Amino acid sequence: MPITRFQEEGKMPHSLRPRSIRARYTFAATVASLVFLTIIGGVVGIIVRYKVQARVYAETQRVAAEWISGMTYGDVSRTVPKSHVDLLQVVDVHGRVLGSSAPMSGKPPLSTLRPPVDDRIVHLTECSSAGKCVLLTAIRLSPAEAGRLRLPDSPVVYAGMSQPSILATHRLELFISAAIALLAALIAWTTWWAVGRTLRPVEAIRTRTAEITLSDLSLRLPQPPGDDEIAQLARTSNQTLARLEAAVDQQRNFASVVSHELRNPVAGLHTQLEEALLYPGDVDAHGTIQAALSTTGRLQAIIDDLLALARLRTAVPEAPVPVDLGALVETEVAARVRGVPVRAHISGEVKVLGNELQLIRTLNNLLVNAQRHAEAAVEITVERSDGQAIVTVMDDGDGIAPEDRELVFEPFVRLREGHRRDPGGSGLGLAICRAIISAHCGSLRIEDSPRGAQFVIRLPLMDGDRYGTMRIATLKQETV
């Protein structure tokens, strides 16, 4: 690609671009410093030249004025002042040298310029064909001075000196260029070192990240000291890794439990069907089909509950709506026409923000579970307390031991009494209930009670305190 096209597009070839962040920052800092230092160096060069030239002109003007004041009639060159400004001449209007310093004896006039009457002092530079230059001050004598010396037509006094080497050569430019190159190199090295030191934790994080695999998520990224952006990145990444490790462990355990729970009914179904095929005369086909249907029904229930639990954990929640928990409980209690009677106690209007169908499923699961284990009755209460809606479902059965109260919310965990009372259950009902309540920013626990098991739901009220309002706002944001 031609260079002109790069210039037109304002782009650099990919092969010429710095590949690492460290190189990019160093390259950018070096280019910026070169531009800045070049501008500063140019300004410094101009100022130095101007200062040197102004000093020379001031000296030549001083010497010329001193020489004029010391001139006498008849010998204008006898009182030449001693100075490093040694090129002095008095030239009349016809270009004749009337007097001069020793170095200018017998030489032509230094310049043909004659200052005008209204501007008697002029500074100028005269260069010869050989390239040698002289800095001059030309002063036109006033009529009074010319009359004192009896010189006609106001002659001109020239005072000059050879151009200093700092102006005659390129030493100043070379010195400034060398200083710019040295400073740019120092800035480049400093930037390279500083960026490298800053990015050292990033390299350590990258190296450790490359070592982390799905089979081993226990490794954590090194956290640099302080609270800068890199430290925050490492801390956040470690928190993400911790959550990912927990999710993977949960998924593995869940997959293991699911495979175990499904293996037994599938193996039993396979054995029944295989016996029916191998021994058609000895096996009751109708009974086999009935048993197979029962097994497939249990499998279908397990699969449905698994899908519901997976949707709760992964699906995007629907937009929450106001739900009157008292009305939901009254409806569910009215539908309990069989089994142990359920008595409801509702204290006023208790509204929350959530998914009505999911809350109905939670109440239904808890009531079914309570009726299964109750002896004579089930009590359900709905009340408000400290900005929360509290729903309590209590039976009068044997209860749940304290050490098993968290265990029953795990998928497929069924205590011996529960398995005896409901052999066909999937063991996912309580896990689904807790997942639904957690998705509503609430809690579901088993608490102490005088008799039986007491399940307590706590949800933030719509008109609750600041904490509850914040939790509802968070739920709203998650559903957008």
N, C-alpha and C positions, 0 to 999 in steps of 0.2 A: 504494500500500500504506500503511495507517495507521501512524503512528509507534508506536502501542502494539504493533502486530504486530512491528515491528523490535525493540522492547525485549523482547518475549516470546521471540523467536527468538534474540536476542543477535547479530543480523547488521546490517550496514550496506548500504544500496542500492549496487549495483554502480557506478552513476554517481558516487557520492560517495567511492569507494575510491581511494586513490592508485595511479596506474598504474605508476610506475617504482619500482625498488628504492630509489633515492635519496630519492624523495618518501615512500616507506613508512617508511624509517628515520628521516627527519626528522619525519614525523608522529608516529611512535611515541615518539621522544625528546622531542618537544614535549609530548605528552600526559602522558608519565611525569614530565617535569620540572614541569609545571603541578600535577599531583597532589601530588608531593613538596614543591614549594615552597609550595603552598597549606597543606598540613599544617604545615610549618615556620613559615610566616607566621602561622597561627592560634596556634600555641604561643608564638611570639615576642610576638604581641599580648597574649595572656593574661599572660605573664610581665611585660611592660612595665607593663600596667595594675596588676598586683598590686604591683610594686615602687614605682610612683608612689604608689599608695594607702597602702602600708605606710609610706613615708617621710612622707607627710602626717600619718598617724595618730601616728607617733612624734614628730613635731614638735608636734602639738597636745597630746599627752600631756605632753611636756616643759614646754610653756608653762603648761599647767594646773597641773602640780605646782609649778612655780616661783611661780605666782601664789598658790597656796594657802600656800606657805611664807612669803610676804611679807605676807599679810593681817594686819591689826591690829584689835583690838577697837574698834568704833565707826565704822570706815571701811574696809570690805573692798575697795573699788574704788580706793583711793588709790594703791596700789602696783602698778598694772597694768603688766606687763612690755612693753617695746617689741619687737615682732616682727611678721613678716608674718602671723602668726596673730593677727588683730585682732578676732575675734568672740568676746568673753568675757562670761560671765554667771554670777552666783550666784543660784540659785533655791531658795526654801524649799519645804516640802512642800505648801503651798497654792498654788504657782504664782506667788508674788510674787517679783519681781526685787529682790534685796537689793543688788546691785552689778553694774556692767557697765563695759566699755570704751567709749570715746567713740563708736565707730560703732554700738554697740548701745544707746545711751542712749535711754530712752523707748520701746523696742520690746519686744514680747512675748517670752516665753521661746523660745529656739531649738528646744527639744524638750520633749515631755511625758514622755519616758522617764526613769525613775528606776532607776539600777542597784540590784540587790538587795544585801543586807547581805553575803552571802558572795562577791559578785563586784562589787567597788566600781568597777572601771574597765570601761567599755563604749565600743566604737567603733561609730559609726553614720553613716548618710547621711540627711539631711533635705532634701526637695525641696519647693519651694513650688508653688502652683497655676500660676505663671508659667513653671515649668520650670527655675528656678534651684535648684541643689543646693549643700549645704554639707556638708563632711566634718567630723564632730564627734568629740570625745572627752568622754564624761561621766564625772566622778569624784565619787563619793559621799564626803563628808567623814566621817572616822571620829569616833566619840563624843569622843575626846580633843581632836581639832582643833575640833570644834563647841563643846566646853566652853571651850577656850581663847578662842574668839571670842565665847562666850556666845550661840551661835545654836542655836535649838531644832530638834530632830528631824532632825539631820544633813542640811543642805541639799546641793544638787548643783551642782558647778561644770562649766560647759560651755565648752569651748575649740574653736573651729572656724575654718575658712577656706573661701572659695569654692572650688568644685571646679575643679581645674586644667583648662585648655582641652584638654589631651591626653586627659582623661577625659570632659569635657563635650561634645566634638565627635567627629566621625568622621575627624579628621585622621590619626590613627594607622593606621586601616584603609585610608584612601586612600593613605597613604605606602607601607604594606606591599603593597597591590595594585599600585601603580605599580612597586615594586621587583620583585615577582613577574613582572609582564608584561615588564619590561626583561630580567631574567635568563632568562626563557623564550625571549624573542626572541634573546638572545645564544646560548643553547644550541641553538636551532633553526638559526641561521646557522652556528654552529660544526659542528653535525652535517651540515648541507647541504654545507659546504665539505669536511669531512673525508671524508664518504662519496663525494662527487664526486671528490676526489683519489684515494681508494682505488679507485674504479671506473673511473678514466680508462684504465688499461690494458685493462679489460674492453671499453670502448667501442672502443679501437683494435683489439682482437682481433675484436670483432663486425664492424667495418668491413672488416678484412682477410678475414675468413671469407666475407663477402658477395661478395668479389671472386674467390674461388676457385671454379673451375668444373671439370667433369670433363675438359674439353678442355685445361685448363692447371692441373695439380696441382703446379707447381714453386714457387708462392708459399708462404711460411711466415708464421706468426703472429709478431707482435712479442713478444719475451720481456722482461718488465720485470726490472730487477735484483733481486737477493735470492733467497731460497728460500722465499717464502711460498706460500700456496695458489694464488694467481693465477699466479705464476711457474711453479709445478709444473704447473698446468693448461696453460699455454702450451707448456711443454716437452713434456709428454705428447702434446698435440695435434699438435705438429710431428713428433714421432716417429710418431704414427699417420698423419699426412699423408705422411711419407716412405715408410712401409710401403705405404700405399694407392697412392702414385705408382709404387713398384716393382711392386706387383701389377698395376696397370693397364697399365704398360709391358710386363710379362711376358705379360699376357693379349693385348695387341695384337700383340706379336711372335708369340706362340703362334698366334693366329688367322690371322696373315699366313702363317706357315709351314704351318699346316694347310690353308688354302685353296690354297696353292701345291702341296702334296703331293697333295691330292685332285683338283686341277684336271687334272693330266696323265693319270692313269688314267681319269677320267671322260671327258675329251676323246677319248682313244684308244678307249674303249668306244663312245662316241657315233659316232665316225668309222667303226668297223667295222660297227656296226649300220646306219648310213646307207648304206654301200657295198653291204651285203647287200640292202637294199631297192631301191636305184637300179639295181644291176646284178646281178639274180638269176641270170642265166645265166653270168656271168663269175666270181662269187664262190662259193667252197666254203662252203655253209651249215653243214656239220658242223664245219669248221675254225673258222668264225666263232663258232659257239656255244662251242666249246672255249676259244677265246681270250677270249670274253666271260666264261665261267665263271672262267677264271684271273684275269681283271681284277677281277671281283666278289669273288673269294676274297681278293685282296690288299686290296681296299677294306674287306672285312669284318674282316680282320686289323688294319688301321689303325684302324678304328672301335672294335674291341674294346680295343685298346691305349689309344686315347684315352679311352675310358670308364674303364678301369682307372686311368689316370693322373689323371683328374679326380676319381675317388672318393678316391684317396689324398690329394689336396690339399684336398678340401672335406668329405668325409664324416666323421661322428663316429667316432673309432676304437673298435673293440670292446675289451671288457675283456681285458687281457693275461693270459696263462697261462704257466706254466713250460714252456720248450722246451729239449730236449737237442740242442744243435747237432751233437754227435758222431753221435747216432743219425740225425738228418736227413741228414747227409752220407753215412753208410753206406748209407742207403736209396736216395739219389739216385745214388750211385756204382754200386750193384748194378743199378739200372735202366738203366745205360749199356751196353747189349749191342752197340750198333753204333757205328761211328766210331772215332776215336782212343781208345785205352785211357786210363782215368782211374785214378790211384792215390791212395788216401787215407791220410793220416797223422794220427791222432787221439791227443792227449795227455790221457788221463783224461776225467773227466766235466766237460763245459763247458755250464752251463745259463744261459739268459737268460730275461728276461720279455718276451713279445711275442705276435704273431699267427703261429701255426704255418703257415697256408696262405700268408701273404705271404712268410715266410722261405723256404718251399719254392720259391715262384716265383722268388725272388731267386737262390737256389742253382742252380735249373734254368737260368735265363737266363745266368748266368755260366758254367756248365759247357758249355752249348750254344755260347756265343760262343767259349770257349776251344777246344773241339773243332773249331770251324770254322776257326780260325787256326793250330792246332797242326800240327807236322810228324810227330812220333812219339808224344808222350805229353802228358798233362795231370796236374799235381800239385795236390792240394788238401790243405791242412793245417788242423787245428783245435787251438788251444792257448789257454792262459791267460797273461796278463801284465799286472801292475800293475792288478789289479781289472777287467780287460777281457777279453772273449772276442774272439779274433783268428782270422778265417777268411781264408786266402790261397788264391787260385786262380791258378795259373801255367801258361802254355803255353810251348812251345819254338818258336814261330813267329817272324815278323819283328819283332814288338813294335810299340809305338806311340811316335811321336816325342814328346819332352817338351812341345813347344808344342801338341800335339793331345790331351793327356791329360785336360784339362778339357772340351775341345770335344766329345768323344765322348759326354758325359753330357747334352748338349743334345738336345731332341726333334728327330727327323728328320735329325740330323746323321749322315752315314755317310761314312767315309773311302773312298778309291778301292779299297783292297784288300778292305774289307768288302763293298762293292757288287759287286765281282767274284766273291767267294766265295758271296754270298747275294743275288742280284738281287731276289728277292721279299720281302726283309725290310722291316719298317715303319720301322725307325730309332728305335723307342721303347723297346726292351728295356732298355738301360742307363739311360735316364732313369727308367724305372719302378723299376729296382733301387735307384738312389740315393734316390728318393722314399720307398721302403719303409724303407730303412735310416735315413733322416733321421727318419721317423715313429717309429722305435724309439730315438731319441736317440743314434744312432750315426753312423758316417761310412763312406763308400765312396770309395776313391781308387786311382789307379794309381801304383805306386811302382817305383823302380828295381829291375832284376833282371839277372842275368848274361845271360839270353837270353829272348826273347819278352816277353809282357806279364804283369804281376803285379798282379792286383786284390786289394786288402786291405780286409776288412770289420772294423770295430771296434765292439763293442757292450758296454754295461755288464753286468757279471756280476750274478747274483742275490745272491751273497754277496761282492760286490766291496768296494772301499774306500768311504769316506764319499761321495766324489764320485759313484761309480757308484750307490750306494744312493739318493742324492738324485735322480739322474736317473730312476731307476726309480719313485720316489715321485711325481715330476712326471708321468710317463707314466700312473700309476694315476689321478691326479687328473684328467687330461685325458679319461680314458675314463669317468668317472662321469657 
